[in-house]
Amino acid sequence: MMQHLPRLLVLWRVFARYRLDTLLPPPPNALARVVLLAFRLHPAWWFAGANAHGPERIRLAFEELGPLFIKLGQLIATRRDLLPPAMLDELVKLQENVPPFAVSDAKAIVERELKLPLSEAFSRFDDAPLAAASIAQVHTGALRDGREVIIKVLRPGVAERIRTDMALLKSLAEVIEQRLDLRVIPLTRIVNDYERTLLDETDLALEADNTRQLRANFVGSPLFYVPEVYQGSREVMIAERIEGVPINDHATFDRLGIDRERLAEKGLTIFFTQVFRDNFFHADMHPGNVYVETGNPSDPRFIGLDCAIVGTLPSEDQLTIAQILLSLIQRDFGQLVRVAATAGWIPAGAPLDVISREVRRLVEPVLSKSIDDVQLAPILAGLLDMSRTHGLHIPPQLVLLLKTLIHIEGLGRELYPALDIWSLAKPLLTQWMNDRIGPKALLKRIKEDTPILLAGLPELPQLIFDALSQQRLQGQWQRRQLDALVHLQADLRRGRQHDFIAWLGILSGGVMALASTHALPWNAPPALLGWGIALAAVSAFWRITRR
């Protein structure tokens, strides 16, 4: 941890200067009290100014600490149940109102990436940034043909700052895994995966590819619009400029009469469509990245921005999650646990009936509630506690999905608190399951595979002969391996017997020699010295030659 000392000192100073310790709940034990006391030992805590008392202090601290903490603030900002409204309003500013970097640096980066002067690439480049975030900032402009565009420019040095903080996080994860029993939560692997996710966000060429894919998935959709990308490189992306309002602009929604219930239902439909139909989901859906078209208030459409962080799931996990969600909606907790056990998330021999009862106790009380009454954090905490108790396995690839669910739930809570998430999810999941494993899906697969099967029929006899021959050869190889193993076991037994005889001879010879030299309590004839040495030497020689 010593290599992280400079960064730890920065964290200590910033936490102390903004007195963030006063936002934490009372310490539950002596160790936590010592940690909190450490903040107050820093001189910055005692000389803190006015910024250490107002609601803006948490935003200022996160901005000073850099991209990783800004991402944390963006996630907290979607959870109106965690902090006082004034502080959450400050954290919302982290979604697109981070202090910008110099426009001269932005212009230099654009010219370097495009290999063109700005005057040749654009008819207009606006100096004032439209938005500034933790990873990049956005300028507006127009191409030479008149198309209005946004120019997204990567923040200088952001990748290095992320690597520094993630190195510290990885070291902490290793220490925690060594000190605590966290077999069910692969903490180090989760941190490594998250580092790759954040570093992918610093590659705007990758974001451009993700945006094109998401746009193709929803082309012509009445639910979701994704802007067109014109050009993308490592540090610069140029895309279509869109008109809309942020998802948290409730004043505009009220003024225009936008149907919030319809909007919330569409948001949930978009999420399930991305996860199950496309297996390609936007995994950073905080309010700064989700806008709403205002042209048709009765049937509004979402606009998706900043597609740097996307997620996919293995097909088997897709099916498992769909089955688990359907089991939840149907309140069939036994089926839920059986699905998880079949997927390998529950170890063999675990008490499935006990786990089923614990899941029912934890989850059933919220299934009949509206989204405004559902508290996701206690449920996740309870599931993690149950995982530790029963040794359950939590696949790391689900972390992005859980993060996205937290964002979606937070957005739904703000848009339309009475949204019945379960009733809306059931037909979507049932339809996907029928499309995936229903009778029509089976007939479609047979129809698609029949030409391939017919084309392979002439080769079928040879394939069967080869398979049988391979099986025979495999059996012969296994028999040889078994014979070799039996011989090895016999050799080990004989070796242990030879070792015993040799050491017995050496020990007896040593005792005889020591007795003849009066080194032991009893005396023996001097001639026994030679016999003892000879016995020990012969025993040693015999063992060596037997190897």
NULODO-307157 format. One record per residue (C-alpha): x negated, y, z; residue in one letter. Coordinates in steps of 0.5 Angstrom, whole numbers, plus 500, padded with zeros to 3 digits. Layout:
N
XYZa...
***
This chain:
547
500500500m494505501m494506493q501509494h499514500l499520496p506519493r508517500l506523503l510527498v516523500l515525507w514532506r520533501v524529506f522533512a523540508r530539506y531535513r535529509l534525516d540529518t544526513l543519515l548515520p545514527p539509528p542502529p535500533n528502535a525502529l530506525a529511531r522511530v522512522v527518523l522521528l517521523a520526519f521531525r513530526l512533519h510541520p515542514a521540518w520545523w518551518f524549513a528555510g535556509a535550503n535545509a542547511h546548505g549542501p545544495e539541499r540534497i540536490r534540490l530534494a532529488f530534483e523535486e522528487l523526480g527522475p528516479l531520485f535524480i538517477k540515484l543522485g547521479q550514481l552517488i555523485a560518482t562515489r567520492r567516498d560516500l558524502l562530503p565534497p560540497a554535497m557531491l559537487d551539488e549532486l554532480v549538477k544532476l548529471q546535466e543541470n536539472v532545471p529545464p522545461f519550457a522551450v515552447s513545449d520542446a519546440k511543439a514536441i519536435v514539430e509534432r514528432e518530425l511532422k514539419l515546422p521547425l523552419s523547414e527542418a532546421f536552419s537554426r534552433f537554439d532556444d537555450a538548452p545545452l543541457a537538461a537531465a532527468s529524462i530529456a533536455q538537449v538543444h543545439t541547432g543546425a540542419l538545412r545542409d549546415g550540419r551542426e546537431v543536437i536535438i534531444k527532447v523527451l521531458r513531458p510526463g516523465v514516463a508516468e512519474r517513473i511508473r508511479t515511483d516504481m509501483a511504490l518500489l515494487k510494493s516495498l520489494a514485495e513487503v520486504i520479501e514477505q517479511r525477510l528471507d531474501l531467496r538469494v536476492i530476487p528483489l521484486t524481479r530486480i525492481v521489475n527489470d530496473y523499471e523496464r530499463t528506466l522506461l526504455d530510457e524514455t524511448d528515444l527511438a530505442l536510444e537512437a538504435d543503441n547509439t548506432r550499434q555502439l558506434r558500429a562496434n567502435f568505428v575507427g577506434s582510437p579508444l572511443f567515439y560515438v556520435p552519428e545519429v541522423y534521426q530518432g523517434s519516441r520523443e525526439v533524437m537528432i544527432a551529430e554535435r561533438i566537441e569535448g569536455v566532461p570527464i570530470n573537467d580536471h581543470a581543463t585536463f591540467d591546462r591542456l596536459g591531458i594524460d590522465r593515466e592513459r585516459l583511465a587505462e583507456k576507460g577500463l579497456t573500453i569497459f572490458f571490450t564492451q562487456v566481453f568482445r561485444d557483449n553490448f555495454f553502455h550501462a549509464d557511464m556517469h560523468p554527464g554521459n562521458v566526454y573527452v576529445e581535447t585535440g590530442n592531449p597525449s592520446d585522448p579519446r573518450f566520447i560516449g553519449l546518452d546510450c539509452a541504458i545498455v546491457g547484455t549478458l547471456p553467453s554463459e554468464d559472460q564466460l563465468t564472469i571472465a573466469q571469476i575475474l581471472l581467478s581473482l587476479i590470480q588469487r585462485d579462490f578455490g577455482q573462483l568458487v568452483r566456477v560459480a558452483a558450475t554456473a549454478g550460483w552456489i547451491p548443491a551441497g554448499a560448503p565450497l571450502d568454507v565459501i572459498s575461505r570467506e571470499v579470500r578473507r573478503l577480497v584478497e586484501p584489496v587485490l594488491s591496492k590501487s583503485i584509490d584504496d579499493v572500497q567497492l561498497a564494503p566488498i559488495l555488502a560482504g558478498l551479499l551477507d555471504m550470499s544470505r548465509t550460504h543461499g547463493l544465487h545472484i542473477p538479476p541480469q548482473l545488476v546493470l553490470l554491477l552498477k556500471t562497475l561502480i560508475h567505472i570505479e568512481g571515474l577511475g578513482r577521480e582520473l588516476y587514483p594510482a591506476l592498477d586495475i588488476w594488472s591492466l585487466a589480466k591481459p585483456l581477460l586472458t586474450q578474450w578467454m583465448n579467443d573464446r575457448i582457446g585452441p585457435k577458437a576451437l580450430l576456427k569453430r571446426i573450420k566454420e562448422d565443417t561445411p555444414i557437417l559435410l552437407a549433412g552427411l547424406p542424411e546422417l543414416p536417416q537421422l540415426i534411424f530416426d533418433a533410435l526410433s524416437q528413443q525406442r518410442l520414448q522408452g515405450q512411453w516411459q514404460r507405459r507411464q511407469l505402469d500407470a503410476l504403479v497402478h495409481l499407487q495400488a488404487d490409492l492403497r486400496r482406496g485408503r483401505q476401503h476408506d478405513f473399513i467404511a469409516w469403521l462400519g459407520i462409526l460402529s453403527g453410530g455407537v450402536m445407535a447411540l447406545a440403544s437410545t441411552h445417549a451413552l453411559p452404557w445401555n443397549a437393547p432398543p433393537a440395536l438402534l436398527g442394526w446400528g443404522i443399518a450397519l452405518a448405511a451399508v458401510s456408506a453405500f459400500w464405499r460409494i459403490t467401490r469408487r
***
